[in-house]
Amino acid sequence: MNSHFPVSCGIAAFNFASWRAAPCFASLALVAATAHATDGRYREFVVGERAGGMGGAAIAVASDVDALFYNPAGLSHSRGDSISLSANLYGTEHYRTEGALDWGADDKSDSFVSIPGAMGGVSRLSDEWVAGFGAFAPKQEKRHLIASSPDRTSFTHSDYDDQTLWIGPSVSWAPVGSRLSLGAGLFAVYRDCSLSQSAYMSGVYTMNGALDIKALGLLASFGAQLDLGDGWSVGAVVQTPNFRVWDDGTLSFNMVEGAGGANGGLYSTDVRVDNYIPWQLAVGVGKTEPGVWGFALDAIYHPSKTYDFMRWNVEGFPLSESVHLHSVLDVSLGGEYVVAGRYPIRAGVYTACSSIRLPDDPSETNFVSSDVDMYGVTFSVGRRNERMSVNFGIDCAFGSGHDLADGGDGAKTRTDCDRRVVLAMVSTTYYL
């Protein structure tokens, strides 16, 4: 993502004939700068207690609170009533786009992030039925940039904060004596995203803009787990698309041309947003030797989709920004070894590929987005007994790809970018 106003917003780039057109282009650029976070990646980091240390591999082996997010059928394998809290206590996020600023410098941001990862509870209703309720924050991005050209004639400043929360109930059913368990979950998916930007070029323009969007949707998941015997199990989950329920957006922008030049601005509270998530199919296989060791492997597929990310009006002109999401296949692989029956050591790897792909010719799109495929490594150590378990771990994700930079005269050029996220995790589960 370009975290500054592209030159294409400036008067010098487009030589607007009138200020009637300028707000349209400016608001389009501001909206597009936020649109990438719909985004290419369907997960930024892994959540959960056991899954958090095993790279998110849990479709076939999930139980307790992890099952609420990964596979509701796994609730049937819960040890009993429990309350769990899992948090990414702190971490850092680094993002760099090569040569993205107007004066040719790299766009770099380093942010401190604090994220609540997951919390929830599980209750066994009968020998066959188990229910639970959970809240998960599987995605968050933060950017902060203050930069100036070497001659101090240009500067840019931006703040970006984007977080998604999943919250809802799940239920699982497994007939007594059966090796098959079935489950279903319903989630409210809430996204809160804000972006503010300002830019100044001496004698040319001064610009300020802000965008704030909120969206609420619903999606459901249906899962199954089958015990194959000898510790082997398989699982599958089908997740519906995210159906929009409610949204709200506010856009403001103003620009002043040079010293005493033309000026214009806009303010709209009628920005419509769709935080669309395509349907998902996930399958997994695992083997567990209770109290000794285990491993799991998952594959997660999202199909392609084109949709309108935003719709809004500027001075009577209806505008929209469409997004094309390519199909994505992510994988997770993790394992654990339990020392002395009570000290689990877990490690895992996972992918978080982007469904956004920049065209070879950047002039083919107004959509300002990065396409960064991320790869993650997780590790955790813990202690457990009959009443509680505690785990401490780390999640390191990194990747590189492409973004759009200013090529001069309003042109956009494809350039390299990279992103790194390092998070420390802690989780605690109490068995009631």
C-alpha positions in Angstrom: 0.0 0.0 0.0 1.2 3.5 -0.8 0.8 5.2 2.6 1.1 8.7 1.0 -1.0 10.6 -1.6 0.1 9.5 -5.0 1.3 12.3 -7.3 -1.7 11.5 -9.4 -3.7 13.5 -6.9 -1.7 16.7 -7.5 -2.6 19.6 -9.8 0.9 19.4 -11.3 0.3 15.9 -12.4 -3.1 16.2 -14.0 -3.4 19.9 -14.8 -7.1 19.9 -13.9 -9.1 22.2 -16.0 -11.4 22.9 -13.1 -11.7 22.1 -9.4 -14.9 20.2 -10.2 -12.8 17.3 -11.3 -10.0 17.5 -8.8 -12.0 16.1 -5.8 -13.1 13.1 -7.8 -9.5 12.1 -8.6 -8.4 12.9 -5.0 -11.1 10.9 -3.3 -10.5 8.0 -5.6 -6.8 7.9 -4.7 -7.6 8.2 -1.0 -10.2 5.3 -1.2 -7.9 3.2 -3.3 -5.0 3.6 -0.8 -7.3 2.0 1.8 -8.8 -0.6 -0.4 -5.9 -3.0 -0.5 -6.7 -4.1 3.1 -9.8 -6.0 1.9 -7.2 -7.6 1.1 -5.0 -9.9 -0.6 -4.4 -11.9 2.5 -7.1 -13.7 4.5 -5.0 -14.0 7.6 -2.2 -11.8 9.0 -1.1 -14.1 11.8 -2.4 -17.2 13.5 -4.7 -17.3 16.6 -5.5 -19.8 19.2 -3.7 -21.8 22.0 -2.5 -25.0 20.5 -3.0 -23.8 16.9 -1.1 -20.6 17.7 2.1 -22.6 18.3 1.5 -25.1 15.4 1.3 -22.5 12.5 -2.5 -22.5 12.6 -2.7 -26.2 11.6 -5.9 -27.3 13.4 -8.7 -28.5 11.0 -8.3 -32.2 11.9 -7.1 -31.8 15.5 -8.8 -28.6 16.9 -10.5 -28.9 20.3 -11.6 -26.5 23.1 -11.6 -22.8 22.1 -9.4 -23.3 19.0 -12.2 -25.3 17.5 -14.5 -22.3 17.6 -12.3 -20.6 14.9 -10.8 -23.4 13.0 -13.4 -26.3 13.0 -16.5 -26.2 15.2 -16.7 -30.0 14.9 -13.7 -30.2 17.2 -15.7 -28.9 20.2 -16.8 -32.5 20.7 -13.2 -33.4 21.7 -13.1 -30.7 24.4 -11.9 -31.9 27.8 -14.9 -30.2 29.5 -16.1 -26.7 30.4 -13.3 -24.2 29.9 -12.5 -20.5 29.5 -9.6 -19.4 27.4 -7.7 -16.2 26.7 -5.1 -15.9 24.0 -3.3 -12.6 23.3 -0.6 -11.3 21.0 0.7 -9.1 23.8 3.0 -6.9 21.7 5.0 -6.8 18.4 6.3 -4.8 15.6 5.3 -4.3 12.0 7.7 -3.1 9.3 6.6 -2.1 5.7 8.8 -0.7 3.0 8.0 0.4 -0.6 11.1 1.1 -2.7 11.2 4.6 -4.2 7.5 5.3 -3.4 7.8 8.9 -2.2 7.5 11.9 -4.6 11.2 12.7 -4.3 12.3 9.1 -4.9 12.9 8.0 -1.3 11.6 4.7 0.1 8.3 4.7 1.9 9.1 3.0 5.2 7.0 2.6 8.4 7.8 0.8 11.6 4.8 0.4 14.0 4.3 -1.1 17.5 1.2 -3.2 17.6 -0.8 -4.7 20.5 -3.5 -7.2 19.5 -6.0 -9.3 21.4 -5.8 -12.6 19.6 -8.7 -14.7 20.9 -10.9 -15.3 23.9 -13.9 -17.6 24.5 -15.5 -20.4 26.5 -16.7 -24.0 26.0 -19.5 -25.8 27.8 -20.5 -29.5 27.5 -24.3 -29.6 27.3 -24.7 -33.3 27.3 -22.8 -36.5 26.2 -23.4 -35.6 22.6 -23.7 -31.8 22.4 -21.0 -29.1 23.1 -21.4 -25.4 22.7 -19.0 -22.4 22.8 -18.7 -18.7 22.2 -15.6 -16.9 21.0 -14.1 -13.6 19.8 -11.1 -13.5 17.5 -9.0 -10.7 16.0 -7.2 -12.5 13.0 -6.2 -9.3 11.2 -4.7 -6.0 12.1 -2.5 -3.6 10.2 -0.9 -0.3 11.5 1.2 2.2 9.5 2.6 5.6 10.5 4.8 7.7 8.3 6.4 11.2 8.6 8.8 12.0 5.8 10.4 15.1 4.1 12.4 15.6 1.0 16.2 16.4 1.6 15.6 20.0 0.6 12.6 20.3 2.9 10.4 21.5 0.1 8.0 18.5 0.2 6.7 16.4 3.0 4.1 13.7 3.7 2.4 12.3 6.7 0.0 9.4 7.1 -1.7 7.2 9.7 -3.4 3.9 8.9 -5.2 1.5 11.3 -7.2 -1.5 10.2 -8.6 -4.3 12.4 -11.1 -7.1 11.9 -13.0 -8.9 14.7 -14.9 -12.2 14.5 -17.3 -13.0 17.3 -20.0 -15.6 17.6 -21.3 -19.0 18.9 -20.6 -22.5 17.7 -22.1 -26.0 18.5 -20.9 -29.5 17.9 -22.6 -32.9 17.9 -21.1 -36.4 18.1 -23.3 -39.5 18.8 -22.0 -41.6 21.7 -19.6 -44.2 20.3 -19.3 -42.5 16.9 -16.0 -41.6 15.4 -17.6 -38.7 13.4 -18.3 -35.3 14.9 -20.2 -32.4 13.1 -20.2 -28.7 14.0 -21.5 -25.3 12.9 -20.6 -21.8 13.8 -22.0 -18.3 13.1 -19.8 -15.2 13.2 -20.4 -11.5 13.1 -17.4 -10.0 11.2 -16.7 -6.4 12.1 -14.1 -4.3 10.4 -12.9 -0.8 11.6 -10.5 1.0 9.3 -9.2 4.6 9.4 -6.8 6.5 7.2 -5.5 10.1 7.4 -3.0 11.7 5.0 -1.5 15.1 4.4 1.0 16.2 1.7 2.8 19.4 0.8 4.8 20.4 -2.2 6.3 23.9 -2.1 4.6 26.2 -4.6 2.5 23.4 -6.1 -0.2 22.1 -3.6 -1.2 21.4 -0.1 -3.5 18.4 0.5 -5.3 16.8 3.5 -7.6 13.9 3.6 -9.2 11.4 5.9 -11.3 8.2 5.4 -13.1 6.3 8.2 -15.0 3.1 7.3 -16.9 0.5 9.4 -18.5 -2.7 8.1 -20.5 -5.5 9.8 -21.2 -8.8 8.1 -22.2 -12.4 8.9 -20.7 -15.7 7.8 -21.2 -19.3 8.8 -18.9 -22.3 9.0 -19.8 -26.0 8.9 -17.2 -28.6 9.9 -16.6 -32.3 10.4 -13.9 -34.4 12.0 -13.4 -38.2 11.6 -11.3 -40.4 13.9 -9.6 -42.9 11.6 -8.0 -44.9 14.5 -4.4 -45.3 15.7 -4.4 -41.5 16.5 -5.1 -40.4 12.9 -7.9 -38.0 12.1 -9.1 -35.9 9.2 -11.2 -32.8 9.1 -13.0 -30.5 6.7 -14.6 -27.0 6.9 -16.8 -25.1 4.5 -17.2 -21.4 5.2 -19.8 -19.2 3.6 -19.1 -15.8 2.1 -19.4 -12.8 4.3 -22.8 -11.3 3.8 -23.0 -7.5 4.4 -25.4 -6.4 7.2 -24.4 -2.8 8.0 -21.8 -0.3 6.9 -20.8 3.3 7.5 -18.2 5.5 5.9 -17.0 9.1 6.0 -14.6 10.8 3.5 -13.1 14.3 3.7 -10.6 16.0 1.5 -9.2 19.5 0.7 -6.6 20.8 -1.6 -5.0 24.2 -2.2 -3.1 25.0 -5.3 0.2 26.9 -4.8 0.2 30.3 -3.1 -3.1 32.0 -3.4 -4.2 29.4 -6.1 -7.5 27.6 -6.5 -8.8 25.5 -3.6 -11.5 22.9 -3.2 -12.7 20.2 -0.9 -15.4 17.7 -0.1 -17.0 15.9 2.8 -19.2 12.9 2.5 -20.9 10.7 5.1 -22.5 8.5 2.4 -19.6 6.1 1.7 -20.9 2.5 1.2 -18.5 -0.3 2.1 -18.4 -4.1 1.4 -15.9 -6.0 3.5 -16.3 -9.1 1.3 -14.7 -12.5 2.2 -15.1 -15.3 -0.4 -16.3 -18.7 0.7 -13.6 -21.1 2.0 -12.9 -24.8 1.8 -10.4 -26.2 4.3 -9.2 -29.8 4.7 -6.7 -31.2 7.2 -5.1 -34.4 8.4 -3.3 -35.0 11.7 -2.0 -37.7 14.1 -1.9 -37.4 17.9 -0.4 -39.5 20.6 -2.2 -38.0 23.6 0.3 -36.5 26.1 3.3 -37.4 23.9 3.4 -35.9 20.4 1.3 -34.9 17.4 1.3 -33.1 14.1 -1.2 -31.6 11.6 -1.3 -30.4 8.0 -4.0 -28.1 6.6 -4.8 -26.7 3.1 -7.2 -23.7 2.8 -8.7 -22.5 -0.5 -10.5 -19.3 -1.3 -11.9 -18.8 -4.9 -11.6 -15.7 -7.1 -14.2 -12.9 -6.9 -14.8 -9.4 -8.3 -16.9 -7.0 -6.4 -17.4 -3.3 -5.5 -15.3 -2.5 -2.4 -16.7 1.0 -2.1 -19.4 3.3 -3.6 -19.7 7.0 -2.9 -20.7 10.4 -4.5 -18.6 13.5 -5.1 -20.6 16.6 -6.1 -23.3 14.5 -7.7 -20.8 12.1 -9.4 -21.3 8.5 -8.5 -18.0 6.7 -8.0 -17.0 3.2 -7.1 -13.9 1.1 -6.7 -14.0 -2.5 -7.7 -11.6 -5.2 -6.5 -10.6 -8.5 -8.2 -9.5 -11.2 -5.8 -7.6 -14.1 -7.3 -8.0 -17.6 -5.9 -5.7 -18.4 -3.0 -4.4 -21.7 -1.5 -2.8 -21.4 1.9 -1.2 -24.2 3.9 -0.3 -24.7 7.6 2.0 -27.4 9.0 2.7 -27.9 12.7 3.8 -30.3 15.4 4.1 -30.7 19.1 6.1 -32.8 21.6 5.1 -33.0 25.2 7.9 -33.3 27.7 7.1 -35.3 30.9 3.4 -35.3 29.9 2.9 -31.6 30.9 5.3 -29.3 29.0 4.2 -29.0 25.3 6.7 -27.6 22.8 5.1 -26.6 19.5 6.4 -25.3 16.2 4.8 -24.6 12.8 4.9 -22.8 9.5 2.2 -21.2 7.4 1.5 -19.2 4.3 -0.6 -16.1 3.9 -0.7 -15.5 0.2 -2.2 -12.4 -1.4 -5.2 -12.6 -3.7 -4.3 -9.2 -5.1 -2.1 -9.1 -8.2 -0.8 -5.9 -9.7 -1.0 -5.8 -13.5 2.2 -5.8 -15.5 1.1 -2.3 -16.8 0.2 -0.2 -13.7 -1.7 2.3 -15.9 -4.4 -0.4 -16.3 -5.8 0.3 -12.8 -6.6 3.1 -10.5 -6.5 0.6 -7.6 -3.5 1.3 -5.4 -2.6 -2.0 -3.8 0.3 -4.1 -2.8 0.6 -7.8 -3.5 2.8 -9.3 -0.8 2.8 -13.0 -0.1 3.6 -13.7 3.6 5.3 -16.7 5.1 5.1 -17.3 8.9 7.0 -19.3 11.5 5.5 -20.0 15.0 7.0 -21.5 18.2 5.6 -21.9 21.7 6.3 -23.6 25.0 3.8 -24.2 27.8 2.8 -26.0 30.9 -0.5 -27.8 31.6 -2.2 -29.8 34.4 -5.7 -30.9 35.1 -7.0 -27.4 35.9 -5.2 -25.1 33.5 -2.7 -24.6 30.7 -0.4 -21.7 29.9 1.6 -21.1 26.7 4.1 -18.5 25.6 5.2 -18.2 22.0 6.3 -16.1 19.0 4.8 -15.6 15.5 7.2 -14.2 12.8 5.8 -13.4 9.4 7.7 -12.0 6.5 7.2 -11.5 2.7 8.0 -9.4 -0.3 6.1 -8.4 -3.4 5.1 -5.4 -5.4 3.4 -2.0 -4.9 2.8 1.1 -6.9 5.1 4.1 -6.7 5.1 7.6 -8.3 6.9 7.5 -11.6 6.6 11.3 -12.3 4.0 13.3 -14.4 1.2 11.3 -12.7 2.4 8.0 -13.9 2.5 4.9 -11.7 5.3 2.4 -11.7 5.6 -1.0 -10.3 8.2 -1.3 -7.6 9.4 -3.7 -4.9 8.1 -3.8 -1.3 8.5 -6.0 1.7 6.7 -6.5 5.1 7.7 -8.1 8.4 5.6 -8.7 11.5 6.9 -10.1 14.8 4.5 -10.9 17.6 4.8 -12.3 21.1 1.9 -14.5 22.2 0.5 -15.8 25.5 -2.5 -18.0 26.1 -4.2 -19.3 29.2 -7.0 -21.9 29.4 -8.9 -22.7 32.7 -10.8 -26.0 32.9 -13.8 -25.6 35.1 
